[in-house]
Amino acid sequence: MNKLLLTILISIILSPVIAQNEESPEKAYTRVITERADKIVEVIAFDNDTLKIRVRDLVMEHYRFLSEQEDLRNADVAKIREELAENKELRDAKIDLRKAEQELKIRDHHFAFVSALKILVSEEQIDQIKDGLTYNVCPNTYIAFQDMIPALKAEEKEQILIWLTEAREHAIDGGSSKEKHGWFGKYKGRINNYLSAQGYDLNKLSKEWHERLKKEK
């Protein structure tokens, strides 16, 4: 038996085994969101492993819901664009309506998700979960503002934290990293405007802060 024929026969014999071992897109996605959810709950102290798994599964389903809604919206928007390519006004109106419908669904899901968490864990743990879902941007940015501007007054710190927390509330429903960071970017702009109005020279303070960080390193 020549080498080529042997290779073909081995390929035919092994192909069903290889196919069985291939990960389907659904299984691959489930694995990814499971790993993400595991990382979030791993740093939180739970009373028992059963509770930890229940919370992990809620986080997984949150990821899954957002992904499914995004896929459905994108498919519908693409269909609308194709069907109404020659009618811009009607096309844009239908796209806006479709996006508004999705926003309502996500809002309802948001409250259901948080309500389910409240049954299982404390407010502090919910904050930890929300921070995990948004890459800890809220606490890290709050610390950064205080480090950059040591002279911040108590009421200014409170206002900054309120806006960052509000940004986080929107960001947990973002379907992508870009969308999540976009919410924080929007609120950081609001914070910067507020601090400038309070008399802080942010350009000067930011430059001095970065120079100080370099020296500390």
C-alpha positions as CSV (number, residue, x, y, z in Angstrom):
1,M,0.0,0.0,0.0
2,N,1.5,3.3,-1.0
3,K,1.8,6.3,1.3
4,L,-0.9,8.4,-0.4
5,L,-3.5,5.6,-0.2
6,L,-2.6,5.0,3.5
7,T,-3.1,8.6,4.3
8,I,-6.5,8.7,2.6
9,L,-7.6,5.6,4.5
10,I,-6.5,7.0,7.8
11,S,-8.3,10.3,7.1
12,I,-11.5,8.4,6.3
13,I,-11.3,6.3,9.4
14,L,-10.5,9.3,11.7
15,S,-12.9,11.9,10.2
16,P,-15.9,10.8,12.3
17,V,-13.8,11.0,15.5
18,I,-12.5,14.5,14.6
19,A,-16.0,15.7,13.7
20,Q,-17.3,14.4,17.1
21,N,-14.6,16.3,18.9
22,E,-15.2,19.6,17.1
23,E,-16.9,22.2,19.2
24,S,-20.1,23.6,17.8
25,P,-20.6,27.4,17.8
26,E,-23.2,27.1,20.5
27,K,-21.0,25.0,22.8
28,A,-18.0,27.4,22.1
29,Y,-20.1,30.4,23.1
30,T,-21.4,28.7,26.2
31,R,-17.9,27.9,27.2
32,V,-16.8,31.5,26.7
33,I,-19.6,33.0,28.7
34,T,-19.2,30.4,31.4
35,E,-15.5,31.4,31.7
36,R,-16.5,35.0,31.9
37,A,-19.1,34.5,34.5
38,D,-16.7,32.3,36.6
39,K,-14.2,35.1,36.7
40,I,-16.8,37.5,38.0
41,V,-18.1,35.3,40.8
42,E,-14.7,33.9,41.7
43,V,-13.7,37.1,43.5
44,I,-17.0,37.3,45.5
45,A,-17.5,35.6,48.9
46,F,-20.6,33.4,48.9
47,D,-22.1,31.4,51.7
48,N,-21.8,28.2,49.7
49,D,-20.9,26.8,46.3
50,T,-24.6,26.2,45.3
51,L,-25.3,29.9,45.7
52,K,-22.2,30.8,43.7
53,I,-23.3,28.5,40.8
54,R,-26.8,30.0,40.8
55,V,-25.4,33.5,40.6
56,R,-22.9,32.4,37.9
57,D,-25.7,31.0,35.9
58,L,-27.7,34.2,36.1
59,V,-24.6,36.1,34.8
60,M,-24.3,33.6,32.0
61,E,-27.9,34.1,31.0
62,H,-27.4,37.8,31.1
63,Y,-24.6,37.5,28.6
64,R,-26.7,35.2,26.4
65,F,-29.7,37.4,26.4
66,L,-27.7,40.5,25.3
67,S,-26.0,38.5,22.6
68,E,-29.2,37.0,21.2
69,Q,-30.9,40.4,21.2
70,E,-28.0,42.0,19.4
71,D,-28.0,39.3,16.8
72,L,-31.7,39.6,16.2
73,R,-31.5,43.4,16.0
74,N,-28.7,43.3,13.5
75,A,-30.5,40.8,11.3
76,D,-33.7,42.8,11.4
77,V,-31.8,46.1,10.6
78,A,-30.0,44.4,7.7
79,K,-33.3,43.2,6.3
80,I,-34.9,46.6,6.6
81,R,-31.9,48.2,4.8
82,E,-32.3,45.7,2.0
83,E,-36.0,46.0,1.6
84,L,-36.2,49.8,1.8
85,A,-32.9,50.7,0.1
86,E,-34.7,53.2,-2.1
87,N,-36.8,54.8,0.6
88,K,-34.4,56.4,3.1
89,E,-37.0,58.2,5.2
90,L,-39.1,55.1,5.8
91,R,-36.0,52.9,6.2
92,D,-34.5,55.1,8.9
93,A,-37.9,55.3,10.7
94,K,-38.3,51.5,10.8
95,I,-34.7,51.1,12.0
96,D,-35.2,53.6,14.8
97,L,-38.4,51.8,15.8
98,R,-36.7,48.4,15.8
99,K,-33.9,49.8,18.0
100,A,-36.4,51.3,20.4
101,E,-38.2,48.0,20.7
102,Q,-35.0,46.3,21.6
103,E,-34.1,49.0,24.2
104,L,-37.4,48.3,25.9
105,K,-36.7,44.5,26.0
106,I,-33.3,45.1,27.4
107,R,-34.6,47.5,30.0
108,D,-37.2,44.9,31.1
109,H,-34.5,42.3,31.2
110,H,-32.2,44.6,33.2
111,F,-34.7,45.0,36.0
112,A,-35.5,41.3,36.0
113,F,-31.8,40.4,36.2
114,V,-31.1,42.8,39.1
115,S,-34.2,41.6,40.9
116,A,-33.2,38.0,40.6
117,L,-29.7,38.9,42.1
118,K,-31.3,40.8,45.0
119,I,-33.1,37.6,46.0
120,L,-29.8,35.8,46.2
121,V,-27.1,38.2,47.3
122,S,-26.4,41.5,49.1
123,E,-26.3,45.0,47.5
124,E,-22.5,44.9,48.0
125,Q,-22.2,41.7,46.1
126,I,-24.5,43.0,43.3
127,D,-22.1,46.0,43.0
128,Q,-19.2,43.5,42.6
129,I,-21.1,41.7,39.9
130,K,-21.9,44.9,38.1
131,D,-18.3,45.9,38.3
132,G,-17.2,42.5,37.0
133,L,-19.6,42.9,34.0
134,T,-18.1,46.3,33.2
135,Y,-14.3,45.6,33.7
136,N,-14.2,47.4,37.0
137,V,-14.2,50.8,35.2
138,C,-16.4,52.4,37.8
139,P,-14.2,51.9,40.9
140,N,-11.0,52.3,38.9
141,T,-12.0,55.6,37.4
142,Y,-13.3,56.9,40.7
143,I,-9.9,56.1,42.3
144,A,-8.1,57.7,39.4
145,F,-10.1,61.0,39.7
146,Q,-9.2,61.2,43.4
147,D,-5.6,60.4,42.7
148,M,-5.4,63.0,39.9
149,I,-7.2,65.7,42.0
150,P,-6.3,65.2,45.7
151,A,-8.1,68.5,46.5
152,L,-11.5,67.2,45.5
153,K,-14.3,68.2,48.0
154,A,-16.6,65.6,49.6
155,E,-19.6,66.7,47.5
156,E,-17.5,66.6,44.3
157,K,-16.4,63.1,45.0
158,E,-20.0,62.1,45.7
159,Q,-21.1,63.6,42.4
160,I,-18.4,61.8,40.4
161,L,-19.3,58.5,42.0
162,I,-23.0,59.0,41.3
163,W,-22.3,59.6,37.6
164,L,-19.9,56.7,37.3
165,T,-22.5,54.4,39.0
166,E,-25.1,55.6,36.6
167,A,-22.8,54.9,33.7
168,R,-22.2,51.4,35.0
169,E,-25.9,50.8,35.2
170,H,-26.2,51.5,31.5
171,A,-22.9,49.7,30.6
172,I,-23.9,46.3,32.1
173,D,-26.5,46.1,29.3
174,G,-23.9,46.8,26.6
175,G,-23.6,44.0,24.1
176,S,-19.9,44.6,23.5
177,S,-16.8,46.0,25.1
178,K,-17.0,49.0,22.9
179,E,-20.5,49.8,23.9
180,K,-19.7,49.4,27.6
181,H,-16.7,51.7,27.4
182,G,-18.8,54.1,25.4
183,W,-21.2,54.7,28.3
184,F,-18.3,55.4,30.6
185,G,-16.8,57.8,28.0
186,K,-20.0,59.7,27.8
187,Y,-20.2,60.1,31.6
188,K,-16.5,60.9,31.9
189,G,-17.1,63.8,29.6
190,R,-19.9,65.0,31.8
191,I,-17.6,64.7,34.9
192,N,-14.9,66.6,33.1
193,N,-17.3,69.5,32.3
194,Y,-18.5,69.5,35.9
195,L,-15.0,69.7,37.3
196,S,-13.9,72.4,34.9
197,A,-17.0,74.4,36.0
198,Q,-15.8,73.9,39.5
199,G,-12.6,75.7,38.6
200,Y,-10.2,72.8,38.1
201,D,-7.6,73.0,35.3
202,L,-8.0,69.4,34.1
203,N,-5.3,69.7,31.4
204,K,-2.7,70.8,33.9
205,L,-3.8,68.4,36.6
206,S,-3.8,65.4,34.1
207,K,-0.3,66.3,32.9
208,E,1.0,66.6,36.5
209,W,-0.7,63.3,37.4
210,H,0.8,61.3,34.6
211,E,4.2,62.8,35.3
212,R,3.8,61.7,38.9
213,L,2.8,58.2,37.9
214,K,5.9,57.9,35.7
215,K,8.1,58.9,38.6
216,E,6.4,56.4,41.0
217,K,7.1,53.6,38.5
